[in-house]
Amino acid sequence: MIVINMKNQSLTTKSSVRLKTIIALAVATSLTTSLAHAQTSAANESNQISANTAQDTVVNQSTKSSFEDAWSFVDLYDNEQGDYLKLSGRLQLDSTWVDSEQGDYNDTLWRRFRFGFKGKYGEFNVALEADINLNDSLGDSYNRLTDANIGWSLDKDTELKFLKQSTGFTLDGKTSSKKLLTPQRNNLTNNLWFTSEYFTGVSVKSKLADDWSYKTGIFSSDGSDEISISEASYFAMFSTSKKLAKNKLWDKGEVSLDYVYNDTHEDGNTRDFSQVISTSSKFKQNDWGLQSDISWGKGDLGQSDLFGVVVMPTYQQNEKIQWVARYTYLSSSEDNGVRLGRYDSKVVDEYGQSSVDGERGDKYQEVYAGVNWFINDHKLKLQAGLQYAKMDDNANDGGAYDGWSFTVAMRSYW
């Protein structure tokens, strides 16, 4: 049995809540101050350059470089051999309003705060990062370890990784929360993907000839907050992708296939699907993009089979502004096989509408439209989106939902 426990004793005073929030705001303020300083420096430079086209280009490049310099605080050590030690983390804030036939809900909360280190020494990479809940009191704010792993680069294209790591599959499931194009992952991913994301195991990923790549691994389904392989069972994952050559239809294209075999267990920290198959794609032509996901899961332990489709077109208006739309469809083979999304489920739960865990139905549809403002690419961005979602509940046991929601979000990472 391998277990590392880092839980602290509970402290529930109001002062600790304030202190915790101050810490988060200090991180955000540090980023903002650095950006302001960077912008001022760039502006000073621009005042010294005459306003002709060539020199304006120099100013724009200088401004972009200064934004990047604002994130240099994370660099603790590096050398000529490429070894380094850096701070790592992310800070995310949500403000959401829900208006539905079943009731209303609104909240402003810290969505994620993670902090840790990552480094490289020779052929080895290390990562250690903790997930902290800034909405709880200081003593209760530690949630779990996320990344806690060692990677070994066997060659320039192949890495073997041990211990706790991300196990992403489906379109949004294998996209880091740092780089999502919408505030929340789509509801197909929310239903099929193992939303705990980080599990203890071993994996290998590699690039192959002709722009093929793969990742495969085996992991404990143990739900421990730290590193553990002592309980529950296991699951295995295989993913492969192919980058497509440029042609008349797209400048960039990629197709992927994910397969998961899950030895389901009542104590496991996975969704109750014994198998999941997901095919996803990403295409880009000039300023237009299109992403899609078609997935299926074989239910177990009372969960019915599930099928889902996601289509997400994008338009890049300029370097800073991106428009995003999304359509999601989910259907289960039996009653109560589909879960509502993150904030939609809050309404059903708050008003006591559902008699089953997870606010379930059997058919779900969602339409989303939003905009992303990339202040410093994905390192600092603001997102806003309007969503309409509808859930059918054939069992008529409280899982039906019909409503609108609007979310404004801040996303930052370092």
N, C-alpha and C positions, 0 to 999 in steps of 0.2 A: 504494500500500500504506500502510495506517495501522496502526501498532503502537506501543503504549505498554508498556514492560516495567518492572516494579517488583520482580523477583525479587532476593532477597538471597543473599549467600554463606552456605553451611551452617555452622551451629554446633551441635554435638551433645553438649555437656557436660551432665551431670546438673544442674549449677547453673542452666543456662539453662531447663531444664524446670521447676525449682522457681520460678524468677523468673516465668516465664510463668503458672504456676498461681497465684502470689501476686497477679499483676496481675488475673486473672479474679476471684479471691476478693475482691480489694479493691473491684472494681465491685459484686459481690454484697453485700459488707459495707456499702458505701456506701448501697445501696438499703435494706438491712435496718435500718441505723442510722437512716436518714431516716424509715423507717416507724415504728421504735420511738419516735423523738422525736415523730413526728406523733401516735401513739397516746397518748403521755404527755400531750401538750398537750391532746388531746381529753378525756382522763380528768380533767385538772385543771379543764378547763372544766365537765365534767359534775358535779364536786364542788361547784361554785359555783351549781348550778341545782337547784331543788327537784324531787322525783321525781313530778311530775304529768305527765299524758300529753302535753300541749302542749309542755312543756319537754323531755321525753324526745325528742320529734321534733326539736327544735332541736339536741340533743346528737348524734343520729344524723346529721343533716345536717353538723354540724361535724366529726364523725369522718370522714365521706366526703370532705369538703373537705380535711381534713388529709392523708389518704392521697394525694390529688391533688397537694397541695403538696410531698410528698416527691419528686416527679419534676420539680420546678422547677429542679433543678440543670442540666437540659439547656438551659435558655434562656440564650443568650449575648447576644442583642440583639433588640430589637423597637421599633417606633415606632407613632405614631398612624395612619399610612397603611397599616398591616398588613404592613409588611416585617419580616423576622425572620431570625435565624441561630440554629440549634439543633444540639446534639449528637444523633446518632442511633445506634442499634445494638440488638443483642439478645444475650442470654446464655442458653444452654439446656444442660441437663444430663440425661443418661439413665442409668438403671440397669436392666439387662435380664437376665432369666433365661429360658433356653430348655431345654425337656425334650422330646425327640422320639425316635422309633424309630431315627433315623439318628445320634443323638448328642446331647450337651449343649453348651450355650454360656452363658456369663455374662460381663458386663462392666459397668463404670461408666465413662462417658466424657463429655467435653464434646461435645455434639451440634453446637452452633453458637456462634460468637462473632463478631459483626460490629460494627464501630465506624466512625463517620464523621460527616459533617455534612450538613445540609439547610438550605436557605434560600429566601427569596423577596424579590425586589426588583422592584416594579412589576408588570409583566405576566410576569415570568420567574421560574421555579423552578429550583433547582439541587440535585443530590444527588450525594454522593460517599461511598461506603462500601466497606470492605474486609472480606473474609472471612478469619478467622484461625483456624488449627487449634491449639487449646490442648493437644492430645494429642501434638504434636510438640515438638522442641526449639525454643528461641526463634528461632534463625536460620532454621529451616525452617517456621516457623509461618504465614507469609504464604501464603495460597492464591491469591487472585485479587481483582480488583475485582468487586463485584456491581453496585450502582447507581453509575453514572458518567454522568449525563445532564443535559440542559438542557430544561426545559419552557417553552413559550410559550403563554400563555392568550390565545387569539384573541378569546374573549368569556367570559362567566361560566359557560358550559356546555361550552366546547370547548377542548381542550388539544392542542397539537402537541409531541411529545417526540422528541429526537434522542439518539444515541449508545447506551450500554449500559443496558439496562432489562429489567425482568421481562416475560416473554412467557407468561403463564399461560393455560391452557385445561384443560378438564375441571373437575369440581366442586372437588377438592382442589388441582389444579394452579394455579387462579386464586385460591386462598385463601392468603394469606401464612402462613408458618410461625409468625408471631406470634399468629395467631388460629385455628389448627386446633383442633378439638374432640377430637382424638385425638393421642397423642404422635407418630405417624408418619402420613404421607399413605397413603390406601388403595392397595391393590396394583393396582387398575385404573389409577390415575394413575401409579404407579411404572412400569407397563409402556408406557403410551401417551404420556404427557407427556414433554417434553424436560427431563429432570431437572437439567440444568445451569442452567435457568431464565433466566439473564441472557445476552442476546445484543445485539450491536451492530446498530442499525437505526433506523428512523423509524416512529413510530406517531401515530395521532390517535384521540382518544376524545371523545364528545359525548353530551349528554342531548338527547332529542328530545321531541316532543309526546306526550301520552297515556302518559307514564311509560315510553317506550321509550328505550333507550340503545344505543350501539355502541362498539366499539373495533376498529381495523384497523391493520395494519402489515406491513412487509416487513423481514426481518432476515437478516444473514449467519449461516450455520450454522457459522462458524469457531469452533474450540474454544479460542481464545486466552484466557489468564487475564486479559488486559487488554482494551483497545479495539482491535478488529481486523476488517477486512473483506478480508483478503488471500488467504485460503485457503478450501478447501471450496466451498460453493455458497450457496443461500439458501432461505428458506421464507417463506410469506405466511400471515397469520392474519386471520380475521374473526370477531368475536363480537358477538352482540346479545342483549339481555335486555329483559324486560317485567315491570314490577311490576303485580301484580294487585290490583284493588279488594277491599276487605274484604267478606266475605259470611258466610253461616252456617257454612261449612266452615273458613274461616281468617280470622284477624285480619290476617296479612301473608302475601303470596305472591309468588313471583318464578320465572319460567321463563327459561332461557337456551339458546342454541344457539351452539356453537363449530365452526368449520371451519378446518382447516389444510391447505395444500398445501405439500409438502416436496419440493424437488428433491434427492433423496437422493444422498449422496456418501460414498465410503468414508472420507474424512478429516473428515466432518462430525461435529459434537458433538450430534447429535440421535438419537432412536430411528429405526430403519430402517423407517419407514412413509411412503409417498408421500402419503397422505391420512389425515386423522383427522376424524371427526365425533363430537361429543359433545352430548347434550341433558341438561341438569341442572335441578333444581328445588329450591326451598326454601319450606316452608310452616310457619306457626306459628299455633297456636290456644291462647290462654291460656298455660299452662305447658308445653304439648306442642309439639314440633317434628318435622318430617320433611324430610330431604334425600335426594335421589336422583341417580343418574347412570347413563345408558345410553350407551355409547360403542362405536365401531367403528374399526379401523384397517386400511388396505390395506397389506400387507407388501411389502417390497422388499429387495434385496440379501441374500437368504437368509432373511429374516424372513417368516413366514406371516401371513395375515390373523388379526386378533384381535377378539373380541367380549367385552364385559364389562358387568356390572351392579353397582351399589352402592345399598343402601338403609340409611339411617342415622336412626333415630328418637332423639329426645332428650326429657328431662323436666327442667324447671327446678324443683328442690325449693324453693329460696329464692334470694335474691340471690347467695349465695355458692356453693351446691352445685348441680351439674348432672350428671345421669346420661345416659350415651350408650351406645347399642348400634349394631352395624353388621354387615351381611352383604355379602360380596363374592363374585362369581362371574366367572371368566374362562375362556375356551375359545379355542383356536387351531385353525385349519383343517388344520394339519399338525403333525407332531411337533416338539417343542422350541420352541414358539412363545410360551410363557408363562414369565416370570421369577418366582422366589420373592421374598418381601419382604426388607427390609433385614436383620433379624436372623435370620430363618429360613435365609437363604442362607449365613450364617456357619457354620452347622452342617454343611451339605453341603460347603462349601468346606474347612472345617477337617479334616473326616474323609475328604477325598478321594473323595467318593461320585460326583461328576459328571465326565463326560468332555467336557462342552461348556461354553463360556463363559457365565457368568451363572446356572448351575444351573437348567436349563430342564425343563419338562414341557409337557403339552398341555391340562390342565384343573386349575383351582385354585378352592378354596372356603375362605372364612374367616368365622369368627364372632368378634365382639369385644364385650366389655362393660366399661365403665369409668366413672370418676367424675372430675369436674373441681372443684377448689376455687379459686374466684376470690378471691384475697386482695385484689387491687386490679384487678378486671376482668381483661382479658387482659394488662395490663401486668405483673402478677405472679400466676402461678397454679401450682398443683401438679396433676399428672395421674397417674392410676393406671389400668391396664387389663389385663385378661386376654384372651388370644387363643388360639383353636384354628384351625389351618390344615392343609389337606391338598392335596397336589399329586399328580396322576396323571401317570405317565410311560410313555406307550405305547411309546416307543422302547426303554425299559428300559436306558438308558445312564447311570443315576445321578442323575436329576433328581427321583425320587420323594421325597415328604416327608410326614410325619404327626407333628404335635407341638403342644405347648402352650407359650405364652410369657407372661411377666408383666413389665410395664414400669412403673417409677415415674419421672416426669419433672418437672423444674422448667423453667418458661418465663418469661422476663422480657424486656421491651423498653423502650426510652426514645426 
